[in-house]
Amino acid sequence: MSPTQISATLTAAPDAVAFRKPKVSDGVRLWEIARDSKVLDLNSSYAYLLWCQDYAQTSVVAEVDGKVVGFVTGYLRPQLPDVVMVWQVAVDADQRGLGLAGKMLSQLMDRLEPRGITTLHTTISPDNTASQALFAGLAERRGMDFRREDLFSPNDFPDDHEAEDLYIVAPRR
């Protein structure tokens, strides 16, 4: 099969996607998707394995034909028990534009809201308008507030890193 045929085979209609909690065996694939994105901060492969083991309840993978094609990783904020902090969102290049990232975020919130987790936090660099739009869209679809707060400046990082602003998706006040 040519690369074009492979890509066409993997591209799926949104209803052909299965969403589930990650398993440890998905850790390598999450690392590969993050690496291949060329935009996410790449964590160690070990970190993705631990994430799939210890934070599966607050994470989601999207699967097409048995292959993980996207993920959302998150964790509960220790001092804020009703808040999930979304760490990374990534989708394979050949699956982008199908709304998978938004659907994974909705799946995560649908799973967590019955447990009393009603607010989502994430950090986004100021120039990442695609991620800002992704989370604004989530807030709009769910009838929630969406706001930004300053969080980390470039001076807070030990390396060359952009600012990271805190974005909050929360029930309307």
C-alpha positions in Angstrom: 0.0 0.0 0.0 1.2 3.5 -0.8 1.4 6.2 1.9 -1.6 7.8 0.3 -3.6 4.6 0.5 -2.6 4.0 4.1 -3.7 7.5 5.0 -7.0 7.1 3.2 -7.5 3.8 5.0 -7.0 5.4 8.4 -9.1 8.5 7.9 -12.4 7.8 9.4 -15.9 9.3 9.6 -16.4 10.7 13.1 -18.9 7.9 13.9 -16.2 5.2 13.2 -14.2 6.4 16.1 -14.1 4.6 19.5 -13.3 6.7 22.6 -12.0 5.0 25.8 -9.6 5.3 28.7 -6.0 4.6 27.8 -4.3 1.4 28.8 -0.5 1.0 29.6 -0.1 -0.6 26.2 -1.2 2.7 24.6 1.7 4.7 26.2 4.1 4.1 23.3 1.4 5.3 20.8 0.7 8.5 22.8 4.4 9.2 22.9 4.6 8.7 19.1 1.6 11.0 18.4 3.1 13.7 20.7 6.5 13.4 19.0 5.0 13.5 15.5 2.9 16.5 16.3 6.1 18.7 16.2 4.4 21.2 18.5 3.7 19.5 21.8 6.3 19.5 24.5 7.5 15.8 24.3 7.7 14.0 27.6 9.7 10.9 28.1 8.2 7.6 26.9 8.2 6.5 30.5 6.0 9.5 31.4 3.4 8.4 28.8 3.4 4.9 30.2 2.9 6.2 33.7 0.1 8.5 32.5 -1.8 5.6 30.9 -1.4 3.7 34.2 -2.0 6.3 36.8 -4.3 8.9 35.1 -6.4 6.7 32.8 -9.6 7.9 34.6 -8.8 11.5 33.6 -7.6 10.8 30.0 -9.1 9.7 26.7 -7.9 8.0 23.6 -9.6 8.0 20.2 -9.2 4.7 18.3 -9.9 4.0 14.6 -9.7 0.4 13.3 -7.9 -0.7 16.5 -5.2 2.1 16.2 -5.0 5.0 18.7 -5.2 8.1 16.6 -5.5 10.8 19.3 -5.4 11.4 23.0 -6.3 13.8 25.8 -4.3 13.5 29.0 -5.5 15.1 32.2 -5.2 14.9 36.0 -7.2 16.1 38.9 -5.9 19.3 40.5 -4.9 18.4 44.1 -6.2 21.6 45.7 -9.2 21.9 43.4 -11.2 18.6 43.6 -13.8 19.7 41.0 -11.1 20.6 38.4 -9.5 18.4 35.7 -6.3 19.9 34.3 -5.9 18.9 30.6 -2.2 18.4 30.0 -2.0 17.5 26.3 -4.4 17.1 23.4 -3.1 15.5 20.2 -4.5 14.0 17.0 -2.6 12.2 14.2 -2.0 14.4 11.2 -4.2 12.3 9.0 -7.1 12.5 11.4 -7.1 16.3 11.9 -10.1 18.3 10.8 -12.6 15.7 11.8 -13.4 17.2 15.2 -11.7 14.4 17.2 -10.0 16.7 19.7 -13.3 18.4 20.6 -15.0 15.0 20.8 -12.3 13.6 23.1 -12.7 16.6 25.4 -16.5 16.2 25.5 -16.0 12.5 26.2 -13.7 13.4 29.1 -16.1 15.9 30.6 -19.1 13.5 30.1 -17.2 10.9 32.1 -16.1 13.3 34.9 -19.1 15.5 35.5 -21.1 12.7 37.2 -18.2 12.5 39.7 -18.5 16.2 40.5 -15.6 17.4 38.3 -17.3 20.3 36.6 -14.4 22.6 35.6 -11.6 22.1 33.1 -8.2 23.9 33.2 -5.5 23.9 30.5 -2.5 26.0 29.6 -2.0 27.4 26.1 0.7 29.6 24.7 -0.5 33.0 23.5 0.2 32.3 19.8 -1.7 28.9 19.8 -5.0 30.2 18.4 -6.0 26.7 17.3 -6.0 25.4 20.9 -7.7 28.5 22.1 -10.5 27.9 19.6 -10.7 24.2 20.6 -11.4 25.0 24.2 -13.6 28.0 23.4 -15.7 25.6 21.2 -15.9 23.1 24.1 -17.2 25.9 26.4 -19.7 27.0 23.8 -21.1 23.5 23.1 -21.5 22.9 26.8 -23.0 26.3 27.7 -20.0 27.1 29.9 -17.8 30.1 30.7 -14.4 30.4 29.0 -11.8 32.7 30.4 -8.0 33.3 30.4 -5.7 34.1 33.2 -1.9 34.8 33.3 0.0 31.8 34.6 3.6 31.2 33.6 5.8 33.8 32.0 8.9 32.9 29.8 11.0 33.8 32.8 9.4 31.0 34.9 11.0 28.4 32.6 14.6 27.2 32.8 14.8 26.9 29.0 13.5 28.8 26.0 9.7 28.5 26.4 6.8 30.7 25.6 4.4 32.0 28.2 1.7 29.6 29.2 -1.7 31.1 30.0 -4.3 29.3 32.0 -7.6 28.8 30.3 -10.7 27.9 32.3 -13.9 26.2 31.1 -16.3 26.4 34.0 -20.1 26.4 34.7 -21.7 29.7 34.1 -21.8 31.9 37.2 
